[in-house]
Amino acid sequence: MFGFRCRIASIVGPAVASGTDARATHGKRPRIGRRDQDGGFATIQVCVIAMTLVAVLGLAVHLGAAALTRQRAEAAADLAALAAASWALRGADTACARAAVVAEQNGAAISSCRFEGLDALVETECTVGYPLTGTAHGRARAGPVTTDG
């Protein structure tokens, strides 16, 4: 028998003849190395991380756009209120029409324009410009300057 093993060893190699080679499993399940068990996991992990980064970046862009739009609405309201207050002596309709022109030039629309005495109260709104987003609002009050010394 020993000679038979030697003959097999000389043909296929000593590891196969002794049963220690992974290729000669003799009915046993071959061992799967750690590398084979993790096959494709890194790809999935990279895809999940990439999708998370894209989602966070998209959220940051939407929040930034909303903040800028709100500032634009407030600035337009301030300028429109100043324009309305400067035209207040010509009548509320004329003053509010002038405020609407100023607001439009600043990328906003007037949602409300009224007077309390000589003080102009103006409300504006701007759309963010992205789908599924709301409207930014701005309010301002402007009136005559007093010279109490």
VEXVEXLO-18565 format. One record per atom (N, C-alpha, C): z, x negated, y negated; residue in one letter. Coordinates in steps of 0.05 Angstrom, whole numbers, padded with zeros to 5 digits, always signed. Layout:
N
ZXYA/...
This chain:
149
+00000-00016+00024M/+00000+00000+00000M/+00000-00017-00025M/+00015-00039-00024F/+00016-00056-00047F/-00012-00067-00054F/-00027-00073-00034G/-00054-00083-00038G/-00072-00062-00050G/-00067-00037-00042F/-00083-00015-00054F/-00078-00012-00083F/-00053-00015-00091R/-00046-00013-00120R/-00059-00037-00135R/-00058-00059-00123C/-00070-00082-00136C/-00100-00078-00140C/-00113-00065-00120R/-00141-00060-00123R/-00146-00040-00145R/-00130-00019-00147I/-00134+00000-00169I/-00128-00014-00196I/-00108-00030-00196A/-00101-00044-00221A/-00123-00062-00230A/-00137-00074-00211S/-00158-00092-00219S/-00182-00077-00229S/-00185-00052-00220I/-00208-00036-00229I/-00203-00022-00256I/-00180-00008-00258V/-00175+00008-00282V/-00154-00004-00301V/-00141-00024-00293G/-00121-00037-00310G/-00093-00031-00299G/-00074-00049-00304P/-00047-00046-00293P/-00032-00022-00304P/-00036-00015-00329A/-00020+00007-00340A/-00027+00034-00327A/-00053+00038-00321V/-00061+00063-00308V/-00051+00064-00280V/-00051+00042-00266A/-00043+00042-00238A/-00013+00047-00236A/+00003+00039-00256S/+00032+00043-00254S/+00040+00071-00265S/+00022+00085-00278G/+00028+00112-00288G/+00041+00112-00316G/+00039+00090-00330T/+00052+00088-00357T/+00032+00093-00379T/+00007+00095-00374D/-00013+00099-00395D/-00013+00129-00402D/-00017+00136-00427A/-00017+00164-00435A/-00042+00178-00425A/-00063+00163-00418R/-00087+00175-00408R/-00084+00184-00379R/-00067+00171-00364A/-00063+00178-00336A/-00036+00193-00335A/-00036+00219-00340T/-00011+00234-00342T/-00002+00245-00315T/-00019+00246-00296H/-00011+00255-00269H/+00001+00283-00270H/-00011+00302-00284G/-00002+00329-00284G/+00019+00334-00306G/+00029+00314-00319K/+00048+00318-00341K/+00033+00323-00367K/+00046+00337-00384R/+00034+00342-00410R/+00033+00317-00427R/+00011+00311-00439P/+00009+00286-00455P/+00028+00289-00480P/+00039+00267-00487R/+00057+00267-00511R/+00039+00269-00536R/+00048+00286-00553I/+00034+00288-00579I/+00051+00273-00600I/+00038+00255-00612G/+00053+00239-00632G/+00058+00254-00657G/+00075+00243-00674R/+00082+00256-00699R/+00058+00260-00717R/+00040+00242-00715R/+00016+00244-00731R/+00000+00269-00724R/-00002+00275-00698D/-00017+00299-00690D/-00002+00325-00697D/+00024+00325-00697Q/+00039+00349-00704Q/+00036+00357-00733Q/+00033+00337-00751D/+00031+00342-00779D/+00002+00345-00789D/-00016+00347-00772G/-00044+00347-00780G/-00050+00371-00798G/-00060+00366-00822G/-00067+00387-00841G/-00045+00396-00859G/-00020+00388-00854F/+00002+00397-00870F/+00000+00386-00899F/-00008+00362-00901A/-00010+00350-00928A/-00031+00364-00945A/-00052+00373-00932T/-00073+00388-00946T/-00062+00414-00957T/-00047+00428-00940I/-00035+00453-00949I/-00015+00449-00971I/+00001+00428-00968Q/+00021+00422-00989Q/+00007+00415-01015Q/-00014+00399-01015V/-00028+00392-01039V/-00040+00417-01052V/-00051+00435-01036C/-00063+00460-01046C/-00042+00477-01059C/-00018+00479-01047V/+00003+00496-01059V/+00013+00483-01085V/+00016+00457-01086I/+00024+00444-01110I/+00003+00447-01132I/-00022+00445-01125A/-00044+00448-01145A/-00044+00477-01155A/-00041+00497-01138M/-00041+00524-01147M/-00017+00530-01165M/+00006+00518-01159T/+00030+00521-01175T/+00026+00508-01203T/+00014+00485-01204L/+00008+00472-01229L/-00012+00488-01246L/-00032+00500-01233V/-00051+00516-01248V/-00037+00541-01259V/-00020+00553-01243A/-00005+00577-01253A/+00013+00570-01276A/+00027+00548-01275V/+00045+00540-01296V/+00029+00533-01321V/+00006+00520-01318L/-00011+00514-01340L/-00022+00539-01353L/-00030+00558-01337G/-00040+00584-01347G/-00018+00598-01363G/+00006+00598-01352L/+00028+00611-01366L/+00034+00597-01393L/+00033+00571-01393A/+00038+00556-01418A/+00016+00562-01439A/-00008+00564-01430V/-00030+00571-01448V/-00026+00599-01460V/-00019+00618-01443H/-00015+00645-01453H/+00009+00647-01473H/+00031+00633-01466L/+00054+00633-01484L/+00047+00619-01511L/+00032+00597-01509G/+00024+00584-01534G/+00006+00601-01551G/-00013+00615-01538A/-00031+00633-01553A/-00016+00656-01565A/+00004+00666-01551A/+00020+00688-01562A/+00036+00679-01586A/+00048+00655-01585A/+00063+00644-01607A/+00045+00640-01631A/+00022+00628-01627L/+00003+00624-01649L/-00007+00650-01662L/-00012+00670-01645T/-00021+00696-01655T/+00001+00709-01671T/+00026+00707-01662R/+00048+00718-01677R/+00050+00705-01705R/+00048+00679-01705Q/+00049+00664-01731Q/+00026+00673-01749Q/+00002+00677-01737R/-00020+00686-01753R/-00016+00713-01764R/-00004+00731-01748A/+00002+00758-01758A/+00022+00758-01780A/+00043+00741-01778E/+00063+00739-01799E/+00052+00727-01824E/+00036+00707-01822A/+00023+00694-01845A/+00004+00714-01859A/-00011+00729-01844A/-00029+00749-01855A/-00013+00770-01869A/+00010+00778-01858A/+00026+00799-01871A/+00038+00788-01897A/+00047+00763-01897D/+00057+00751-01922D/+00036+00751-01944D/+00012+00742-01937L/-00009+00740-01958L/-00018+00767-01966L/-00020+00786-01947A/-00029+00813-01954A/-00008+00827-01972A/+00018+00822-01967A/+00039+00834-01984A/+00038+00822-02012A/+00033+00796-02014L/+00030+00784-02040L/+00006+00795-02055L/-00016+00799-02041A/-00040+00811-02053A/-00035+00839-02062A/-00021+00855-02045A/-00015+00883-02053A/+00004+00884-02076A/+00024+00866-02077A/+00043+00866-02099A/+00029+00858-02125A/+00010+00840-02124S/-00004+00831-02148S/-00023+00853-02159S/-00031+00871-02142W/-00049+00893-02150W/-00033+00919-02152W/-00007+00919-02152A/+00009+00943-02151A/+00005+00960-02176A/+00001+00949-02199L/-00002+00964-02224L/-00028+00979-02225L/-00047+00973-02208R/-00073+00987-02207R/-00072+01011-02188R/-00050+01015-02175G/-00047+01038-02157G/-00044+01029-02128G/-00030+01045-02112A/-00024+01038-02085A/-00049+01036-02067A/-00068+01054-02072D/-00093+01054-02056D/-00109+01028-02061D/-00112+01021-02086T/-00126+00996-02093T/-00111+00972-02082T/-00085+00972-02085A/-00069+00949-02076A/-00070+00946-02045A/-00069+00968-02031C/-00070+00967-02002C/-00098+00960-01992C/-00119+00968-02007A/-00146+00960-02000A/-00149+00930-02003A/-00138+00919-02024R/-00139+00890-02028R/-00123+00875-02007R/-00100+00887-01999A/-00083+00875-01977A/-00099+00875-01951A/-00114+00896-01946A/-00130+00898-01921A/-00151+00876-01920A/-00164+00871-01943V/-00184+00850-01944V/-00172+00823-01939V/-00149+00817-01951V/-00135+00792-01947V/-00126+00789-01918V/-00116+00810-01906A/-00107+00809-01878A/-00131+00804-01860A/-00153+00817-01865E/-00177+00813-01849E/-00188+00784-01851E/-00186+00773-01874Q/-00195+00745-01878Q/-00177+00726-01863Q/-00153+00734-01856N/-00134+00717-01841N/-00133+00725-01812N/-00152+00741-01802G/-00153+00748-01774G/-00134+00769-01765G/-00126+00787-01782A/-00107+00808-01775A/-00118+00835-01786A/-00105+00856-01777A/-00111+00882-01787A/-00085+00895-01798A/-00088+00910-01819I/-00064+00923-01830I/-00057+00948-01814I/-00033+00950-01804S/-00024+00974-01790S/-00009+00993-01809S/+00003+00982-01830S/+00018+00998-01849S/+00019+00984-01876S/+00015+00999-01897C/+00018+00989-01924C/+00030+01011-01942C/+00053+01005-01954R/+00066+01025-01970R/+00082+01011-01992R/+00090+01026-02011F/+00105+01015-02034F/+00132+01029-02036F/+00152+01013-02043E/+00179+01023-02051E/+00183+01012-02079E/+00178+01029-02098G/+00178+01019-02126G/+00154+01001-02130G/+00159+00977-02139L/+00138+00957-02142L/+00136+00938-02119L/+00153+00941-02099D/+00153+00924-02075D/+00132+00934-02055D/+00116+00916-02046A/+00095+00923-02026A/+00107+00916-01998A/+00106+00935-01980L/+00114+00931-01952L/+00089+00932-01934L/+00082+00910-01922V/+00057+00909-01906V/+00064+00901-01877V/+00051+00914-01858E/+00053+00907-01830E/+00025+00902-01820E/+00023+00880-01805T/-00003+00872-01794T/-00001+00869-01764T/-00024+00869-01751E/-00025+00863-01722E/-00049+00847-01715E/-00046+00830-01695C/-00067+00813-01685C/-00067+00815-01655C/-00091+00814-01643T/-00093+00813-01614T/-00094+00784-01605T/-00082+00779-01582V/-00080+00751-01572V/-00107+00740-01564V/-00124+00757-01552G/-00150+00748-01545G/-00154+00741-01515G/-00133+00744-01499Y/-00134+00740-01471Y/-00131+00767-01457Y/-00143+00770-01434P/-00139+00796-01420P/-00110+00799-01411P/-00102+00824-01410L/-00075+00832-01401L/-00053+00822-01420L/-00060+00818-01446T/-00040+00810-01465T/-00037+00832-01486T/-00016+00831-01501G/-00010+00852-01521G/-00020+00844-01548G/-00006+00855-01568T/-00012+00852-01596T/+00012+00839-01610T/+00006+00821-01628A/+00027+00809-01644A/+00029+00823-01670A/+00054+00827-01680H/+00059+00842-01704H/+00072+00824-01725H/+00065+00829-01750G/+00078+00815-01772G/+00086+00834-01794G/+00108+00829-01807R/+00118+00846-01829R/+00124+00828-01853R/+00119+00839-01877A/+00126+00824-01901A/+00131+00844-01923A/+00147+00834-01942R/+00154+00849-01966R/+00150+00831-01990R/+00137+00841-02010A/+00133+00825-02035A/+00135+00843-02059A/+00146+00832-02080G/+00150+00848-02104G/+00148+00830-02128G/+00153+00842-02151P/+00152+00827-02176P/+00175+00806-02178P/+00169+00785-02191V/+00189+00764-02195V/+00206+00771-02219V/+00232+00770-02216T/+00249+00775-02239T/+00256+00749-02252T/+00259+00750-02278T/+00265+00726-02294T/+00293+00727-02306T/+00312+00736-02289D/+00340+00737-02299D/+00350+00708-02300D/+00359+00700-02323G/+00367+00672-02326G/+00395+00669-02328G/
